[in-house]
Amino acid sequence: MESRAGTPVRPVPKPPVSYPPPRLMAISDTEKLLSTESLAQLRAELGAGRVPAGPAQAQQVTAHAKALLAPSQALRIGFVHTYTSDLLDPWMAMSGAVQGLDVVCHHAPYGLALQEASAQSALVQFQPHVTVLLLQREDLHPGLSRPITGLGKEGQAQMRAQALQRVQEIVSLFREHKVGQMVVSFLPRLAGPTLGLYDAQAETSESVWWATFKAEFGQWLRSSVPSSLFLDLDEVLLDVGRAGFFDKRFWYSARFPFASAAARELSRRLVAVGMAVVRPKAKVLVLDADNTLWGGVIGEDGMDGIKLGPDYPGNVFVDFQRRILDLQQRGLILAMCSKNNAADVDEVLKQHPHQVLRDEHFAARRVNWVPKADNLSSLAKELNLGLDSFIFVDDSDHECAAVRHALPQVEVVQVPSRATEVATCLDQVARLEILSLTSEDLAKTEMYAQDRRRRELMDDTGGAAAGGDYLQRLAMKMTVRFDAAANLTRLAQLTQKTNQFNLSTKRYDEAQLKQMLQEEEWWVADFSLADVFGDSGVVGLALVQLRAPGLAHIDTFLMSCRVIGRTAEDAFLNTLLRRLAERGVETVTAEYIATAKNDLVKSFLPDRGFQPAEAGQFQRDLLRAPPQAETEFPIQILMAQPPKVRQ
């Protein structure tokens, strides 16, 4: 090239364009998921927000998860739906596989198939662990297919009452049958509220109307429908965003609303419900300290050097501790297991200005240099809970691997190495979800703190060697109730969770117990126990069937391990036998069904006057071995609600 004057002009070289080789490009979410080497790592990557691109990729992840660990249990989930639901199957299978479950789905006929609410329906014959109602707003009231902002306050209130009545009728129809845990959901709107930006302050706000309806519906479920859960899909919408929730192509062509992110998140939540039904509930959250509750090592960095406070990355750990308190409100017992100097950790718990979790928040602590697997076993013994109810949280590759190897029954969660992911690293741990909440759940940590003070009193008085002085000084009061409907949630919880002090380990849900309350031949008896240190809440249950004149059978007899060692089990059994004798019962039968965990009660019946009978049964003749006087126990027994009289 030359200039007009004939002087050669050098071309300006273009900057080189660099195209990285394909394997150096950012790896996809699916590839990252398929590269994991354990289910725990796979769950962590999913929890960090990685989502397969579509159903085909979800199937690949499912196959990978099953190759890592074959599913150990089936989870049956039934769908009743007014929009397409079978396209959720790949996502349901993936969400189950990463939890070690084989998810099997049943889809009712398309539409609001109320005929499925019958004893002979395909749904009931499927025997689902969970039944999901996928409803749309217009299923509740035809007027909800049009704007409601012009109805006025009175018109909106009338429509809300009618919509609530309609959904109550639908749910009640299905709850009459054996459909497992019920989950009810309402599909969000594809578009935002009618009044757009102005909706929040409008007198006839659509968002306010919907929030009020959901609150009233949730309250009705909680008070009137056992074994039921409202799954708020608006929360999924908030998590993934409206654009990430809806796939308009599938919605308009196949009436399937969910984009990949929403399908994955909905499936994860539904499998979490199923986990709570078929797997033991997590009861204890055990936390490491250094690089878990705060950044850095307290023994090396000191109080001023650890990362904990309003600035990054300390604010990450403040938020994580705040989230731990949220989990405590679900009934989780908090414990600590840290390789550390106890005095250093105490200083943080008591004096650090930004420490959220204090000493009183932990029911038990192990701060020493003992192997963590040994410390976890020690914590299980102190709390009188099985290790399969423990979730252990630690940042160290070595410690996590060591606990997984030594205690495979403990679920281990490794704190992410990226600080920004720490605060929410437990949000998608399925076993931390709950299906109900009782007053005992809310007070659980305080109850275990009371137990610690009782042990201290036992040590001070010489315990069993003190000839009952310890029990007398507790000043115990037992309150016994029969057929207390208000305690149904707690009683169902006890049958699901209690393994050690449980003669038969039979599991019942709220619906089954409610049915027993209504039948004359069943007594549903429970007790709570209080002493000078506090009230332990409802801790014992007996289900007694009056089979024939003069004959009764103890179907279930269980007690929380938290009150073992205080003669409560004897006082409760004796109270039952006295009430049965007063009703003319002469023979009481019971059985001990051995499990891997209830060896504690192997000799309970023969030690209390029950003689072996045929087929593993035991029986006690109340004429030859009458109940004892209540004054023979170091417990004051109060009868709050007597048993019903058989007609």
N, C-alpha and C positions, 0 to 999 in steps of 0.2 A: 504494500500500500504506500502511495506517495502523497505529499501535500501538493497544493496548487503550485507552490514555488519549486517543486521537484525534490524537496527534502523528504527522505523516507520517514515515515511515521511508524513507530513500533505499536502494535496493538496492545492495548491494556489487558493483561491476562485476567480472566475471570477467576474469582476464588474457587478453589476446588470444592466440589460437592462430594461429601463423604456419605456413602450408604453402608451402614454397618451390616455385617453378615446376618442372615436371618436368626441364628441362635443367639446373637448378641442383642437383639431387639427385646423390648420389654415383654416378659413372658406373661401369657394370659392368666386370668384367674383359674381357669380350668386346668391349665398345665401346672400351676402352683399346687392346686389341690391334689392332682394326680401324682405329685412328687413326694407327698407326705409319707412318713414311714410308720405311723401309728395312728390309731383312732383319736387319741388325745391331741396329736399334732393336727390332724384333719379338722377336728372340732375347733381348735384354736384358729386355724386359717379361715374357716367359715365365720367364726365369731368376729374376726377382724374385718369382715365385710366382703370377702371374696365370694362371688356368685357365679356358678356355671352360666355360660352364655345362653343356653336353651335346654329344652327337654333331652335332646340327644346327649349333650354334655353332662346333664344330671344323671343320666343312665350310666355314663362312663364312671362318674364319681361313685355311684352306687356299687358298681362292680368292683371298683378299687377298694371301697370300704369293706365289702364282704370278703375280699381277698386278704385284707389285713386281719380281720377277725370275723369268723362266721357268726351270723346272728344266733343268739341263744334262746330267743323267745319270739313268739308271734304276737303281733298287736293288730287286732281287728277293728277297723274304723268304718262306720256306715255313714253315708251322706244322703240327706234329703234336701233337695235343691230346686230352686226356681231359676237357676242359670246353669250352664254346663259345668260339671265338676270332675268328669273323668280325666280331663287333661291335667289335673293336679297329680295324677298317679305317679309320674316319674319323680316329682318333687317330694311326694309323700314317701316313696321308697327310699330316696336318698336321705331324707331327714331321719328315717328310721334306722337305716344301715349305719349311719355315723354314731348312733347310740347303741348299736348291737342288737337292733330289733328288726324283725321281718314284718313289714307293714303289709297287711292285706286289706284292700278296700272293697266295699260294696256300695254301689250307687243305685238308689231307688229310681223308679221311672221318672222321667223329666217332668218338672212341674211340682206343685204343692201336693204331693202324693199322700193325702191323709189316710188312704187305705193301708199304708204301711204301719199305721198305728193300730194294729190288730194282732192278736195272738198267733195267727197263722201266716202272717206276712213274711215275705222273703227277708226283710230286715230283721225281724225278731228271730227267725230261724237261723240267721247268720250269727247270732249271739255276739253282738259287737261289744268290745270293751268301751268304746266311745261312739256316740251318735251325734253327728254334726248337722244342724239345721242352717243351711245357707239361704237366707231370705233377702229379699229386696224390700225397699220401703213401701212400694205400692202393694206388696203382699199384705201389709198391715192395714191399709185403707186405700181405696181407689183414688181418693182425693189427693194422695201424696204423689201422684204422677203429674200433678199440676202445681203451680206456685201457691203457697199458703199465706203469703204475706198480705194478701188482700182480705183475709177472713176476719181480721180484727182479733182482739184478745179473747173475747168469748168464743168466737168461732174456732180459734186455734185450740182453746182448752177443751172444747167439745170433741174436736177431731183427735186430740191426744188421748182422751178417755176411751174413745171408740177403738183407736189403734191399739191401745194397751189391752183392752178386753179381747180383741181379736188374737193378738199374739199369746195371751194367756190361755185362750182356748186351744190354740195349736199345740203349745208346749204341754199342756195338761193331758191332751190326748196321747201323746207319745210317752209321757212319764208314767202312765198307767201300765206300761208293759216293760219287759226286761230288755232295755236298750242300752244298758250301761250308763256311764257318765254322759250327761247331755251337755252339748255345747251349742249355744245359739249365737248367730251372727247376722248383722245387717250390712249389705253392700253399700259403701259410700256412693255419693253421687259422682257421676263422671265429670260434672262441672261444679264450680263453686256456688255459693249461695245466690239466690235470685237478686238480691240488692247489692251484690258485689262488695265494694269497699265500705259502703255505708251500713252493711248488715249488722255489724257489731253494736252499733248505737241505735238501731231502729227499734221502735216500740214493738213491732211484730217480727223481730229478728228470727230468721229461719234457723240459725245456728243455736240460738238460745232455746227455741222450741225443741230442737232435736236433742240437745244436751239434757233438758228437763225430762224428755221422754225416756232417754237411756237411764237416767238416775232412778226414775220411778220403776222401770222394768227391772233393773238390777236389784232394787230393794225388794220387789215382789219375789224374784227368784230366791234371794237369800232367806226370806222369811217363810216362803210357802212351798218351794220346790226342792226337795232333797237331791243331792248328786247332780247339780246343774251348775253351769258356768256361762256367763255372758262374755263372749270374746269380742272385744270392741275393735272392729276393723278400721275405725278411724285412727287408732294407735298405729296400726300397720301403715296407714296412709301417711301419718306424720313421720314415721321412720324412713320410708323409702321415697316420699314425695309423690305428688299426683302423677307426674310424668313417669315415675318408676313403678307406679302401682298399676295403671291401666295400659293395656295394649289394645288400642282402638281397632286394629285390624282383626284381631280375634273376637273382640266384643261384637263388632257389627256383622261379622261373617259367621261366627260360631257361638255367640252368646257366652264366650269365656272371657272374663274381664281382666285376668291377671297377666301382667308382664313378668319376666323371669324373677326380678327382685321380690315382687309381692308374692308370687307363687311359692318361692323358697321360704319367705318369712312366715307366711300363713301356715305352710306345712310344718315348719319348725315348731311353731306354737301349738299346733294340733298334736304333734308327736310328744311335745312336753306334757300335754294333758294326759296322753296315754301312758307316758312314763310314770306319772304320779299315780296312775291306776294300777299298773302291773309291776312296778318296781318299788323297793323300799324307799321311803321318803328320806331325803337327807335331813339330818337333825343337827349335825355339828359342823361348823365351819372353822377349821384350824388354820391359823395364819402365821406365816413367818414374819420376821420383823425387818431386818436389814434388806434394802432394795425391794421390799414388798409394801410395808406400811410407810416407809420413808425411803428416800434415795440416799445411798451411801451406807457406810458401816459405822454405827455409833461408837464402837470400841476404838476406831481409828480416827474418825472425823470429828468426834465430839459433838456436843449439843449445837454448837454454832456452825458446824460443818455439814451436817446432814441436810438433805434437800427436803424441806417441809415448810411451806409458807405460801405467801401470795404470788411469788414470782416463779416463772418456769425454771426447772421442772418440778419445784416443790409444790406448786398448785395442783399438779396431776395427782400427787399422793394425798393431798387434802381432800380432793374430790373422791378418790378411791375410798378413803376412810369414811367419808360421808355416805357413800354407796353401801358400805358394809353395815352402817347403822340402818339403812333401808332394809337390808336382808334380815337384820335382827328383828325388825318389826313383823317379818313373816313367820317368826317363831324359831329362827335358827339360833342355836347356842353358839356363842363365840368362844374360842379357845386360842391360845398362843403356843407355838412350838418353835423355839429359836435357839440356835447355837450362839450363845452370847454370855456375857457377864450379867447376872441378874440385876446388879446395882445400876449398870448403865441403862438397861431397859426401863427399870423403875424410874430413873431420872426423867426419861422422855415421857413416860406415861403420866407422871405427876407434875412435871414442871415445864415442859416445852409449850410455849404459848399457842402454837398452831396444831398441836396434837388433838385430834377429834376423839379418838378412841382412848378412853381412860381405863384405869385398873378395874373400876366397877363394871365395865362392859364385858369383861372376860370371866366366864364361869370357872375356868381353870387355866393354869399356865405351866409350861415346862420351858424354862430358860436355863440351859446348862450346856454341857459339851457331850451329852449322851447321844448315840445315833438316833435320828429322828423316828425311825420305825419303832424303836423301843419306847420312845417318849409317847408316840401315838397309842401304842398298846397300853401304856400306863394311864393315859388320859381316858381311854375307853373303860378301863377298870374303875377309875375314880368316878366317872360320870355314869357308870353302869349302863352303857350303851354299846351296841355292836359296832365293830369297825366298818361294816358295810353301810352305816349311816353317816360316815365321815367324808368330808371333802377337805383336802389338804391343798393349801395355796403357798407356793414357794417360787422364787426366781431362779434357783440354781439347777442347772442341768443335772448335776451329780445327785443332789438331794432328791429331786423328782424321780430320777431313774431308780435310786436306791429304795425309795418308798414303794414305787410300783412293783419292784422285784420282790421285796420282802412282804408287802401287804397288798396283794392284788385286789382285795375287796375294797380298798380305799380309792376313791376317785381323786386323781391328782390333777390340779390345774396349774400350769406354769405361767408366771407373770410374763407378759410380753417384753421383749427387749426394747421395743420402741416405746418411749415414755408416753407418747400421746395415746397409746392404746391401753394403758394400764387402768385408767379410771373406769372403763366399761368392760374389762376383761371377763367379768363374771355374769354379765347381763344375759348371755345366751347359754348358760349352763342349765340344762333342762331340769335337773333334779333340785334346783333352787326355786322352781315355780311351785305355787300352792294352789289348791282348789277350794280351800276354806280357811277361815281364820277364827280362832276361839280366844276367849279371855286367857286361857291357859297358855296359848301360843305367845300372846303379847307379854306375859309375865314370866316366860320360861327362864331367862337368864337370872332373874331375881330369885326364882325358886331354887335354882342350882346353887346360888350364893347362900340361900338358907340351908341347903343340905351341907354345905361346907361348914357352917356354924354349928350344925348338929353334930357333925363328926368331931369338931373341936370340943363340944360338950361331952361327947362320949369318951374322948381321950381324958378329959379332966375328971370324969366320974368313974373311970375304970371300965366303961362299957359293959359288956355282958357279965364281967366278973364282979360288977357292983351289985349284983342281986336285984336288978330291976330299978335301982335308984335313978338311973339315967332315963328310963321310960317314964317314971313318975314325974321327974322334973320337966319333961316335955309338956305336960299338961295337955294331952291330946284330946281333940273332939272330932268324932266321926259323924258326918251327916249322911244318912241313907235316904235315898229317894227311889220310888218305884214309878215306872212309866212317866218319866219326866220328859215331855216333848221338847222343852226348851234346851235340853242337853243333847239332842240327836246328833248334831254335827260333831261334837266332842266324842260321843260314844262310838260313832262310825269310825272316827279317827283312831280311837283306841284299838278297835278290832283290826284295823289295817296296819298299825304300827307296832303293837305289842307282840314280842316274840318269845321272850325269856320266861316271864311269869304268865303263862297262857296254857291252860290244860289242853285245849283242842286246836288252837290257832286257826279257827274258822274266821273267814273274812266276811263282813257285812257292810253294805253301803247304807246311806240314810234312808233310801226308799224301803229297803227290806226291814230295817229297824222300825220305821214308821208303821209298816204293816203289822209288825208284832205288837206295837202299842195298841192297835185297834182290835186285836184278837184276844178273846177272854182266856184262852188256854196258855197265854204267854205272859210272863213277868219279865220286865226289863228293869233291872235294879242297878243302881250305881251308887258310889259313895265318894265324898271328898273328905280330906283330912287336914285339920289345922292344929297348930301347936304354938308354943311361945315365940317361935321364930317367924311364923306366917302361915298362910293358907296354901296348900299344895294344889288346890283345885280338884276337879273330878279326875280321880286316878284309878278307879276300879269299876268293873262291870260284870254282871252275871245275867245270863239269859236262861230262864227256867221255864220249862214246859210242863204244864199240869196234864199228864197223859190220861189218867183215869182216876176215879175216886180212890183216894189213899195213896196215889203214886205220882211222883214228880221226877223230872229228869233235868239235870243241870247240863245244858247244851254248851254253854260258854262260861268260863270263870277266868278272869284275867285281872292283872293289876300292874300299874306302872312300876318299873324297877326303882323309881325314885323313892318309894316309901317302903321298900323291903327292909326288914330288920326292926320294925316297930309294932309287930303283931297285928297289923291292920288286916292282913289276909284272914287271920283266925277270927277276929272280931266280926268281919263282914260275913264270912261263911256261917258263923254261929247265928248272926242276925237273920240270915236267910232261912236257916233250919228252924229257928224259933217261929218265924212267921208261917212257914209251911206247916209246922206242927199245930199251930193255932187254927189252920184251915182244914185240919183233919188228915193231913198227909202222914202216912206211917212209914213209907219206904221212899228213899231218895236215891236215884241212880246218877251216875256220872261216868265219864271216860277220860282216860289220858291218851292222847294221840301223840306219839313221840315224833319230834322233828329234830333237825340238826341244832336247834337253838334252845329248846325248852327242857333240857335235862334237869334244870333247876327244880322243876315241879314233878319230877318222876315219882317221888314218894309222897307227894302232898296228900293224896286221897287216903292211902292206907295208914298214914301217920295220924289221920284225923277220924278214925273209926269206920272208914269205908272198907268193906270186905270184897275181895276179888270175886267176880261173877263171870259168866260166859262171854266170849267174844271181846275180851279186853275191857269189859265193863266193870264198874265197882258199884256197890250199893251199901247203904247204911239204913239199918232198922232204927227208927227214931224212938220206938218203944223200949228197945234194949239199950240203945245208946242215945239218950235224949240230949238236946242242946244244953250247953252250960248257961249259968246265970250271967247276965251282962256285967255284973259287978266283979267277975273273975278276970276281967281284962283291964289293963292300965289305960283304958280309953273310955271317955264318956260318949255314949252312943245316942244320937238324936235322930228321931224319925221325922223327916220333913214332909214326906209324902208316902202314905201307906199303900200297900198293893191293892189292886182292884179286886172286888168280890166277884167270884164266879157265879153266874146265874144258874 
